[in-house]
Amino acid sequence: MKTQIKKSAANTPKQRKANRAATAKKTVAMLENDEKFVQIPLNKIDFSPLNYRKYFSPKSLEDFAQEIAAHGIISPVTVRPLGKDKYELVAGERRVRAARIAGLKTIPAIIRTLSDEQVSETQLAENIQRENPHPLHEAQAINNLLQNGKTIDEAALRLGKSKAFVYNRMKLAALIEPLQTVFLADKMTLQQAIEIAKLPAEAQQQFFDEYCEDWEDSDFELEDLGDILYHFRYDLKHAPFNLRDKKLLPEAGACTGCPFNSATLKSLFPEMAKEAICNNKSCYHAKSEAFFIRQIKNAFAAGMPDAVITLEGKLSDAISEVLEQNGVTDLPVYNRYEITTVSVPEEPDNEDYLYNEDENEDVTKFDENGYNEALQEYKDAVQEYEERINSGEFKRGLFIRDNDVDTVYFTPSKINPSGNPQRTTVTAKEVQEAIKEGKATPELLQQEIDRLNVREERAKELDAEKLQLKVHEQFAAFCANEENNKGLTKADSTAARLLVYQNLSYSVRYKINDFLFSIEMKETSDNNLHEMLAGITDAQFSHLIRMAIVGKSESKSPKDIIGYSLYRMAEDAGMNIGAMEEEQQQKIKERQERLALRIEDLEKRIARLQRLEKELV
């Protein structure tokens, strides 16, 4: 059974025709009231600012002007009086423009006394009742009705059109003026104009500047518009940010209710119901950047990273700017393939330890000893992972790619010619699976032996770390007792030098190494660095301290304690600070003298003006 939907009587072709006829009759009746036909000089007529129709084809006007020159004006225009011998055009702008081109001095006109509302109504009636009006003029008429308080239903009834027609034309009202000119010149189709009108004004202007520069050429044509508009739109399904987030960019709000989101308009335009396309390029970029900055700030909230990791091994200007805003300027930058990321150990799956002794028998056994050994190894690996993380052995990096930021732990690693980290070991799981499947080879088992030996070496390192931790805890308790802090030891002095050295920025540290040490620092162990710092002279230590202070940006500010300290250091080092101060004071004195003269001159002018005011009174 089919359900028949009855058409609204107001939207039938017959009714729409009747509406247009009624509108025409109403307009004629209005114009017949107090009608006056006169010849008015063309130079006494001003164009109406209320007329929404702004563009007239130059070629069409030229053709019309030739016809007027030959046959004259057939239909009078309508004007309203502005004052003595001055009129405002109400209807007939195309006739007035063509008459001026044709060289006419006067034009027949009907003079009417009309309000602004009546003028708008008359202009609307004239424009919509023309044969085959341009779609843009229809859109402007609809926009005019809506701005004057009409509803969609009322606009549809007033125009004698369906609501679907009104909604479709509404899109065109968003076209910027340069593109309106192109559209009115028939250099783009209705569908092309509608697609372009979905873009915000800023993007439309960019589109016009880039693709419509030669629109007045006779062979101009918009080709591959879909491919062009692709660069102005973004699929919100792949957006890095939350579309419902109102706080990401407060002035823009959430994407879910944005008019530039095609999904928002699906109730008006059903063809967009299955897509969520952002047509506001600048807003999408701004939100992506705001989300990116938020990610970086969140990452820094967890602690200062040791390095930045990118796919290219370098920072873009945008990323550098964001890092600088967060107080980061000297972090090393690694290429993704110059590091080995460290992952949390994977817990063994007991199903991997099920096996069949005889392939011909459907009897499954469980290697409990192998599983328990792997489980213990997993627990040891987790403990080792956590201890190494806490000890600071692994570096903490910000892995930045596109507009995404992840925190990773890593160690620098050598890379092979393919650009991927060199892998020299197997995992216990791989060996177990090979044994289970009967595919273990001598080479594989030897790799497992090598892995176990490496684990033992690492176990020794962990023993050293545990010892270090124990010494650290007891030394902290030892220092808490004031009786144990009797004097400065040689190791204390070396530690102070180490603290100053490590406080240097990377760039300053690189410069100072040649001054302090003669060997290549890249090959120097931590123990050797300690002994090298212990052996520097007082003069070298002085240079180290001074460079550390100079390297601080705060040392440039007279209001900061670091700046005050640099000032005193420069003075004690023998610099002629007094001469600098005297020179600066001289500049201050000269500036203040110029200021005094200027103020004196202004005060004299004030006195003269005040005397003049009294004389006038």
C-alpha positions as MATLAB code, in Angstrom:
seq = 'MKTQIKKSAANTPKQRKANRAATAKKTVAMLENDEKFVQIPLNKIDFSPLNYRKYFSPKSLEDFAQEIAAHGIISPVTVRPLGKDKYELVAGERRVRAARIAGLKTIPAIIRTLSDEQVSETQLAENIQRENPHPLHEAQAINNLLQNGKTIDEAALRLGKSKAFVYNRMKLAALIEPLQTVFLADKMTLQQAIEIAKLPAEAQQQFFDEYCEDWEDSDFELEDLGDILYHFRYDLKHAPFNLRDKKLLPEAGACTGCPFNSATLKSLFPEMAKEAICNNKSCYHAKSEAFFIRQIKNAFAAGMPDAVITLEGKLSDAISEVLEQNGVTDLPVYNRYEITTVSVPEEPDNEDYLYNEDENEDVTKFDENGYNEALQEYKDAVQEYEERINSGEFKRGLFIRDNDVDTVYFTPSKINPSGNPQRTTVTAKEVQEAIKEGKATPELLQQEIDRLNVREERAKELDAEKLQLKVHEQFAAFCANEENNKGLTKADSTAARLLVYQNLSYSVRYKINDFLFSIEMKETSDNNLHEMLAGITDAQFSHLIRMAIVGKSESKSPKDIIGYSLYRMAEDAGMNIGAMEEEQQQKIKERQERLALRIEDLEKRIARLQRLEKELV';
ca = [
       0.000    0.000    0.000;
       1.383    3.403   -0.968;
       0.855    6.440    1.163;
      -0.115    9.442   -0.920;
       1.182   12.770    0.313;
      -1.131   15.673   -0.452;
       0.583   18.768   -1.826;
       0.208   21.996    0.089;
      -2.253   24.209   -1.731;
       0.070   27.162   -1.296;
       2.810   25.412   -3.252;
       0.904   24.167   -6.301;
       1.853   25.755   -9.669;
      -1.667   27.138   -9.981;
      -1.534   28.805   -6.581;
       1.971   30.202   -7.165;
       0.772   31.722  -10.440;
      -2.178   33.273   -8.610;
       0.166   34.682   -5.966;
       2.328   36.356   -8.607;
      -0.766   37.825  -10.295;
      -2.036   39.159   -6.953;
       1.355   40.725   -6.264;
       1.418   42.403   -9.655;
      -2.132   43.715   -9.180;
      -1.239   45.089   -5.740;
       1.826   46.866   -7.130;
      -0.107   48.388  -10.049;
      -2.805   49.620   -7.694;
      -0.199   51.230   -5.494;
       1.424   53.023   -8.432;
      -1.926   54.287   -9.790;
      -2.574   56.236   -6.575;
      -1.674   59.963   -7.060;
       0.074   59.115  -10.287;
       2.139   61.829  -12.022;
       3.919   61.390  -15.331;
       6.763   63.848  -15.922;
      10.030   64.126  -17.804;
      12.815   64.310  -15.209;
      16.429   65.269  -16.023;
      18.651   62.210  -15.598;
      21.190   64.197  -13.584;
      18.498   64.866  -10.948;
      18.021   61.148  -10.190;
      20.088   59.261   -7.545;
      20.207   55.473   -7.370;
      18.462   53.873   -4.393;
      20.678   52.389   -1.649;
      17.792   50.015   -0.868;
      18.055   48.188   -4.189;
      19.760   44.855   -3.582;
      20.488   44.408   -7.295;
      23.995   45.859   -7.702;
      25.441   44.416  -10.926;
      24.364   45.078  -14.516;
      26.104   43.464  -17.478;
      28.040   46.166  -19.413;
      27.361   44.455  -22.748;
      23.654   44.121  -21.984;
      23.480   47.835  -21.056;
      25.236   48.802  -24.299;
      22.710   46.787  -26.343;
      19.818   48.299  -24.380;
      21.240   51.820  -24.855;
      21.273   51.350  -28.649;
      17.638   50.248  -28.553;
      16.694   53.289  -26.424;
      18.551   55.615  -28.788;
      16.474   54.233  -31.655;
      13.039   53.905  -30.017;
      13.172   55.885  -26.759;
      11.922   54.837  -23.286;
       8.680   52.873  -23.494;
       7.951   52.336  -19.776;
       8.434   55.141  -17.259;
      10.635   54.653  -14.200;
       9.413   55.255  -10.663;
      11.033   57.805   -8.356;
      10.334   59.434   -4.997;
      11.159   63.051   -4.133;
      14.286   63.724   -2.041;
      14.027   67.495   -1.938;
      13.820   70.403   -4.326;
      14.486   69.139   -7.874;
      16.081   65.934   -6.549;
      14.735   62.366   -6.751;
      15.619   58.844   -5.644;
      15.090   56.023   -8.110;
      12.632   53.390   -6.899;
      12.294   51.130   -9.947;
      13.969   51.123  -13.367;
      17.708   51.346  -12.615;
      18.652   49.445  -15.769;
      16.601   51.920  -17.885;
      18.272   54.914  -16.239;
      21.771   53.481  -16.749;
      21.080   52.657  -20.406;
      19.458   56.075  -21.003;
      22.572   57.812  -19.700;
      24.759   55.705  -22.017;
      22.429   56.568  -24.917;
      22.940   60.274  -24.168;
      19.360   61.082  -23.137;
      18.884   64.195  -21.008;
      15.496   63.297  -19.482;
      13.462   60.183  -18.768;
       9.693   59.660  -18.243;
       8.981   58.976  -14.578;
       6.203   58.382  -12.091;
       6.710   60.408   -8.923;
       5.486   58.632   -5.803;
       5.737   59.525   -2.121;
       6.852   56.186   -0.605;
       8.316   54.952    2.671;
      11.466   52.827    2.744;
       9.330   49.723    3.249;
       7.192   50.589    0.213;
      10.337   51.219   -1.849;
      11.732   47.785   -0.935;
       8.385   46.179   -1.747;
       8.223   47.900   -5.148;
      11.795   46.910   -6.035;
      11.111   43.336   -4.975;
       7.956   43.211   -7.091;
       9.764   44.559  -10.148;
      12.761   42.224   -9.849;
      10.947   38.964   -9.161;
       8.311   39.530  -11.845;
      10.887   39.950  -14.587;
      11.012   37.050  -17.026;
      13.752   34.546  -16.093;
      15.340   36.531  -13.244;
      18.941   35.642  -12.421;
      19.314   33.121   -9.536;
      21.500   35.581   -7.627;
      18.805   38.272   -7.813;
      16.312   35.718   -6.506;
      18.742   34.941   -3.657;
      19.117   38.644   -2.899;
      15.337   39.071   -2.911;
      14.968   36.192   -0.432;
      17.726   37.613    1.754;
      15.969   40.991    1.646;
      12.691   39.430    2.765;
      14.354   37.525    5.619;
      16.179   40.641    6.802;
      12.826   42.453    6.874;
      11.444   39.883    9.292;
       9.775   37.412    6.926;
       9.923   33.681    7.710;
      10.965   30.993    5.223;
       7.309   30.079    4.701;
       6.340   33.725    4.154;
       9.213   34.268    1.721;
       8.180   31.183   -0.267;
       4.563   32.387   -0.399;
       5.596   35.949   -1.307;
       7.723   34.704   -4.216;
       5.300   32.014   -5.274;
       8.033   29.408   -4.858;
       8.495   26.210   -2.863;
      10.439   26.102    0.435;
      13.043   23.866   -1.253;
      13.589   26.593   -3.847;
      14.022   29.207   -1.105;
      16.550   27.063    0.798;
      18.514   26.399   -2.377;
      18.683   30.073   -3.317;
      19.611   31.058    0.253;
      23.047   29.517   -0.284;
      23.848   32.067   -3.000;
      23.312   35.048   -0.702;
      26.681   34.245    0.955;
      28.676   34.887   -2.246;
      31.111   37.774   -1.872;
      30.687   40.690   -4.301;
      33.581   39.834   -6.696;
      32.186   36.327   -7.177;
      28.674   37.718   -7.592;
      30.037   39.710  -10.523;
      31.511   36.551  -12.070;
      28.253   34.655  -11.550;
      26.096   37.457  -12.981;
      28.372   37.521  -16.017;
      27.468   33.831  -16.561;
      31.081   32.734  -16.073;
      30.073   30.031  -13.585;
      27.118   27.689  -13.324;
      24.444   27.779  -10.621;
      25.821   24.610   -9.012;
      29.373   25.982   -9.046;
      28.164   29.199   -7.407;
      26.337   27.225   -4.703;
      29.441   25.122   -3.954;
      31.678   28.199   -3.702;
      29.104   30.041   -1.557;
      29.526   27.351    1.135;
      33.020   28.699    1.854;
      33.514   31.531    4.365;
      34.124   35.008    2.952;
      37.877   34.830    3.598;
      38.202   31.565    1.671;
      35.980   32.904   -1.129;
      38.284   35.905   -1.507;
      41.309   33.605   -1.664;
      39.512   31.469   -4.273;
      38.707   34.553   -6.353;
      42.301   35.865   -6.141;
      43.828   32.527   -7.140;
      41.392   31.155   -9.721;
      39.278   34.040  -11.100;
      41.915   36.631  -11.930;
      41.166   36.417  -15.668;
      37.398   35.922  -15.393;
      36.700   38.717  -17.913;
      38.491   36.805  -20.684;
      36.100   35.401  -23.265;
      37.432   31.844  -22.851;
      37.380   31.855  -19.024;
      35.993   28.654  -17.526;
      36.112   27.081  -14.056;
      37.477   23.586  -14.617;
      37.908   20.822  -12.007;
      36.114   22.884   -9.372;
      35.785   19.851   -7.100;
      39.572   19.358   -7.029;
      40.095   23.074   -6.359;
      37.582   23.218   -3.509;
      39.188   20.128   -1.969;
      42.014   22.413   -0.790;
      39.517   24.654    0.986;
      37.682   21.864    2.822;
      38.484   19.281    5.486;
      36.821   15.985    6.346;
      35.911   16.396   10.009;
      35.910   12.622   10.472;
      39.719   12.853   10.373;
      40.037   15.976   12.510;
      42.672   15.597   15.281;
      40.502   17.498   17.772;
      37.157   16.782   19.456;
      34.343   18.273   17.352;
      32.230   18.860   20.484;
      34.951   20.794   22.332;
      33.624   24.327   22.908;
      36.715   25.510   24.795;
      39.372   24.626   22.213;
      38.676   27.826   20.284;
      36.050   29.691   22.373;
      35.280   32.302   19.723;
      34.419   29.543   17.216;
      32.603   27.167   19.578;
      31.977   23.479   18.845;
      31.992   22.142   15.283;
      28.745   20.264   15.845;
      26.625   23.400   15.510;
      28.802   25.361   13.079;
      27.151   26.532    9.823;
      30.390   25.733    7.965;
      30.034   22.059    8.943;
      28.030   20.393    6.165;
      26.535   17.934    8.671;
      24.904   20.868   10.493;
      22.949   21.750    7.348;
      21.633   18.261    6.603;
      18.090   19.207    7.643;
      18.115   21.980    5.061;
      20.187   20.229    2.407;
      19.627   16.435    2.498;
      22.434   15.800    0.000;
      24.896   16.664    2.788;
      23.439   14.245    5.348;
      26.177   11.610    4.951;
      29.175   13.911    5.196;
      30.827   16.199    7.739;
      32.945   18.598    5.736;
      34.420   21.799    7.177;
      34.344   24.669    4.695;
      36.138   27.128    6.993;
      39.811   26.543    6.259;
      41.207   29.171    8.637;
      39.055   27.972   11.559;
      40.076   24.328   10.967;
      43.745   25.336   10.945;
      43.284   27.451   14.067;
      41.615   24.577   15.923;
      44.282   22.092   14.810;
      46.999   24.464   16.003;
      45.195   25.104   19.313;
      44.845   21.342   19.872;
      48.525   20.842   19.024;
      49.560   23.550   21.496;
      47.306   22.012   24.149;
      48.978   18.613   23.621;
      52.438   20.115   24.037;
      51.390   21.984   27.181;
      49.934   18.786   28.633;
      53.151   16.944   27.827;
      55.222   19.638   29.569;
      52.887   19.524   32.559;
      54.168   15.980   33.173;
      57.782   17.239   33.259;
      60.480   18.712   31.052;
      61.415   16.264   28.260;
      65.027   15.437   27.388;
      64.602   15.761   23.643;
      62.219   16.303   20.745;
      61.727   13.588   18.128;
      60.438   14.265   14.610;
      60.276   12.299   11.390;
      62.761   14.646    9.704;
      65.097   15.258   12.640;
      64.433   19.010   12.591;
      61.829   21.442   13.857;
      59.506   23.481   11.697;
      59.171   27.198   12.444;
      55.684   26.608   13.869;
      56.875   23.888   16.278;
      59.894   25.982   17.306;
      57.594   28.893   18.115;
      55.317   26.709   20.253;
      58.297   25.251   22.135;
      59.710   28.724   22.754;
      56.346   29.815   24.160;
      56.740   26.992   26.667;
      60.258   28.103   27.605;
      62.077   25.433   25.575;
      64.904   26.588   23.316;
      67.861   24.190   23.696;
      66.432   20.677   23.577;
      68.247   18.270   21.230;
      66.256   17.045   18.225;
      66.408   13.428   17.020;
      65.329   11.805   13.806;
      62.828    9.015   14.447;
      65.306    6.466   13.107;
      68.151    7.708   15.302;
      66.499    6.345   18.453;
      65.168    3.121   19.870;
      61.922    3.537   21.735;
      61.469    1.527   24.904;
      58.165   -0.253   25.381;
      56.581   -1.858   28.419;
      57.444   -5.598   28.437;
      54.754   -7.884   27.014;
      53.242  -10.463   29.362;
      53.530  -14.056   28.042;
      50.359  -15.779   26.848;
      49.875  -19.271   28.268;
      48.373  -20.395   24.949;
      51.827  -19.993   23.387;
      53.012  -22.816   25.637;
      50.521  -25.401   24.393;
      52.081  -28.027   22.095;
      51.632  -31.493   20.556;
      54.448  -34.020   21.004;
      53.133  -36.076   18.106;
      51.716  -34.241   15.085;
      49.532  -37.279   14.314;
      47.853  -37.169   17.730;
      45.275  -34.631   18.768;
      46.666  -34.389   22.301;
      47.660  -30.949   23.585;
      50.114  -30.503   26.433;
      51.079  -27.415   28.410;
      54.744  -26.497   28.950;
      54.271  -25.310   32.526;
      57.983  -24.972   33.263;
      58.567  -22.925   30.119;
      55.579  -20.704   30.889;
      56.615  -20.135   34.513;
      60.141  -19.301   33.396;
      58.783  -16.798   30.817;
      56.419  -15.320   33.401;
      59.263  -14.800   35.858;
      61.338  -13.268   33.088;
      58.432  -10.923   32.298;
      58.154   -9.839   35.936;
      61.907   -9.228   36.082;
      61.698   -7.241   32.836;
      58.858   -5.073   34.185;
      60.829   -4.379   37.368;
      63.910   -3.562   35.291;
      61.863   -1.307   33.004;
      60.403    0.618   35.935;
      63.785    0.933   37.650;
      65.449    2.173   34.476;
      62.643    4.671   33.920;
      62.952    5.940   37.491;
      66.744    6.029   37.346;
      66.706    8.345   34.352;
      68.615    5.932   32.120;
      66.010    6.267   29.397;
      65.478    9.673   27.897;
      61.985   11.119   27.830;
      61.094   12.585   24.465;
      58.245   14.401   22.760;
      57.486   12.583   19.512;
      55.928   15.238   17.243;
      54.406   14.319   13.887;
      51.849   16.329   11.956;
      49.602   17.772   14.677;
      50.066   14.871   17.084;
      52.273   14.702   20.192;
      53.235   11.557   22.125;
      55.529   11.083   25.117;
      57.998    8.213   24.575;
      60.996    6.791   26.400;
      63.993    6.067   24.218;
      67.701    5.531   23.892;
      69.823    6.805   20.995;
      70.673    3.963   18.617;
      72.904    3.416   15.606;
      71.055    2.986   12.328;
      71.756    0.643    9.428;
      71.863    1.764    5.760;
      68.121    1.178    5.392;
      67.458    3.877    7.963;
      65.971    1.482   10.535;
      67.400    0.666   13.978;
      69.749   -2.341   13.928;
      68.217   -5.375   15.624;
      70.652   -8.017   16.883;
      68.629  -10.080   19.366;
      65.620  -12.332   19.450;
      62.935  -12.532   22.105;
      62.227  -15.385   24.483;
      58.789  -15.708   22.889;
      60.283  -16.167   19.397;
      62.650  -18.860   20.674;
      59.864  -20.640   22.543;
      57.598  -20.603   19.482;
      60.421  -21.973   17.314;
      61.083  -24.795   19.800;
      57.347  -25.495   20.008;
      57.011  -25.713   16.214;
      60.216  -27.717   15.792;
      61.854  -24.876   13.809;
      64.663  -23.981   16.219;
      68.083  -23.686   14.535;
      71.576  -23.609   16.084;
      71.857  -19.968   15.056;
      68.593  -19.099   16.783;
      69.560  -20.924   19.960;
      72.972  -19.203   19.925;
      71.171  -15.853   19.697;
      69.159  -16.883   22.746;
      72.409  -17.650   24.607;
      73.756  -14.237   23.580;
      70.527  -12.623   24.783;
      70.809  -14.342   28.142;
      74.417  -13.152   28.483;
      73.338   -9.604   27.682;
      70.641   -9.922   30.329;
      73.275  -10.974   32.816;
      75.385   -7.934   31.967;
      72.341   -5.800   32.459;
      71.696   -7.546   35.784;
      75.169   -6.442   36.884;
      74.301   -2.875   35.908;
      71.141   -3.136   37.971;
      73.210   -4.345   40.909;
      75.348   -1.216   40.573;
      72.235    0.928   40.377;
      70.810   -0.680   43.496;
      74.076   -0.018   45.321;
      74.021    3.587   44.106;
      70.453    3.989   45.340;
      71.404    2.585   48.742;
      74.383    4.956   49.036;
      72.171    7.857   47.942;
      69.546    7.152   50.590;
      72.084    6.795   53.389;
      74.103    9.848   52.275;
      70.916   11.952   52.297;
      70.305   10.858   55.882;
      73.994   11.491   56.709;
      73.808   15.084   55.401;
      70.632   15.763   57.348;
      72.758   15.637   60.509;
      74.506   19.036   60.842;
      77.414   17.476   62.754;
      78.445   15.605   59.607;
      78.815   18.816   57.529;
      82.085   20.132   58.960;
      83.836   21.516   55.900;
      84.121   21.681   52.114;
      85.778   18.577   50.683;
      87.533   18.290   47.342;
      84.612   16.222   46.020;
      82.225   18.963   47.162;
      84.159   21.544   45.104;
      84.116   19.269   42.071;
      80.361   18.704   42.465;
      79.819   22.501   42.521;
      81.751   22.773   39.256;
      79.660   19.945   37.806;
      76.414   21.702   38.756;
      77.580   24.905   37.052;
      78.757   22.970   33.975;
      75.463   21.093   33.640;
      73.531   24.367   34.016;
      75.071   25.658   30.785;
      72.877   25.694   27.686;
      73.875   23.245   24.980;
      75.274   25.971   22.737;
      77.336   27.601   25.521;
      78.577   24.236   26.760;
      79.776   23.385   23.263;
      81.797   26.634   23.094;
      83.314   26.289   26.562;
      84.548   22.694   26.115;
      87.488   23.814   23.967;
      88.486   26.321   26.633;
      88.345   23.844   29.501;
      89.306   20.530   27.924;
      91.440   19.428   25.011;
      89.799   16.054   24.261;
      86.609   15.251   22.320;
      83.730   15.438   24.827;
      81.510   13.038   22.890;
      83.791   10.152   23.895;
      84.121   11.199   27.537;
      82.464    9.067   30.221;
      80.719   10.555   33.240;
      83.506    9.391   35.539;
      86.174   11.026   33.359;
      84.172   14.293   33.235;
      84.108   14.366   37.040;
      87.891   13.980   37.217;
      88.434   16.567   34.465;
      86.326   19.140   36.320;
      88.244   18.381   39.503;
      91.446   19.355   37.702;
      90.470   22.744   36.220;
      92.129   25.874   37.579;
      90.421   28.649   39.532;
      90.660   30.874   36.437;
      88.899   28.206   34.357;
      86.266   27.755   37.069;
      85.731   31.533   37.072;
      85.203   31.450   33.305;
      82.754   28.549   33.735;
      80.685   30.472   36.315;
      80.647   33.656   34.247;
      79.552   31.880   31.070;
      76.774   30.135   33.003;
      75.450   33.518   34.182;
      75.866   35.164   30.756;
      73.987   32.265   29.166;
      70.914   32.981   31.293;
      68.408   35.235   29.505;
      67.459   36.719   32.898;
      70.957   38.197   33.179;
      69.899   40.884   30.659;
      67.230   42.257   33.002;
      68.112   44.821   35.713;
      65.059   43.696   37.692;
      66.149   40.044   38.001;
      68.510   38.645   40.660;
      70.547   36.971   37.901;
      70.909   40.353   36.167;
      72.002   41.988   39.456;
      74.545   39.206   40.001;
      76.018   39.701   36.497;
      76.307   43.456   37.171;
      78.283   42.851   40.379;
      80.448   40.173   38.710;
      81.348   42.553   35.875;
      82.248   45.231   38.412;
      84.421   42.882   40.520;
      86.097   41.515   37.366;
      87.583   44.982   36.736;
      85.287   46.339   34.039;
      84.905   50.137   34.038;
      81.249   50.114   35.061;
      81.537   53.690   36.334;
      82.364   55.006   32.863;
      79.342   53.188   31.408;
      77.094   54.609   34.115;
      78.464   58.125   33.549;
      77.878   57.850   29.791;
      74.320   56.665   30.379;
      73.679   59.460   32.887;
      74.823   62.004   30.309;
      72.246   60.615   27.848;
      69.580   60.813   30.545;
      70.522   64.427   31.297;
      70.329   65.429   27.614;
      66.981   63.704   27.205;
      65.550   65.396   30.286;
      66.765   68.807   29.075;
      64.967   68.282   25.762;
      61.879   67.186   27.667;
      61.969   70.299   29.878;
      62.187   72.586   26.827;
      59.287   70.831   25.161;
      57.106   71.047   28.286;
      58.035   74.744   28.717;
      56.943   75.456   25.135;
      53.641   73.656   25.629;
      52.957   75.476   28.896;
      53.512   78.828   27.139;
      51.015   77.785   24.446;
      48.490   76.869   27.159;
      48.934   80.296   28.790;
      48.398   82.095   25.459;
      45.248   80.105   24.726;
      43.861   80.793   28.197;
      44.453   84.556   27.773;
      42.720   84.465   24.401;
      39.689   82.717   25.890;
      39.410   85.389   28.618;
      39.603   88.199   26.051;
      36.796   86.595   24.009;
      34.594   86.380   27.095;
];
